[in-house]
């Protein structure tokens, strides 16, 4: 059994051995990320073992996690002028693995005016774009104009 201490693996070699091995366990940690590379390099030996030219091994861990994608739950809504607050739901699939944000840009159609006393405002009443925080593990986010 190999011994592991501070990024060093020591593999015992028995008398008469012509081959040996060790194992690593690759875990599926559910983070969407780039492929990751681990390099193993033989840096020392004992009992007269010589380190040969093939002294490095590269292990690539290929990411298998889906990229969280955000979309509007509904792509069109009609509301009469007296409707009050209208909730816009955004869906995220699969659930987020890190907290983040989404920026919503608003483009007014012909005759639509933004601002207090006009056609609509947004909560919290900022400019014509809004940044919503996305909590870790979220599968939906709401944008609520008022």
PyMOL commands that set and color helices and strands:
alter all, ss='L'
color gray80, all
select strands_A, chain A and resi 3-5+8-10+36-41+56-61+69-72+86-93+100-105+129-134+140-145
alter strands_A, ss='S'
color yellow, strands_A
deselect
rebuild
show_as cartoon
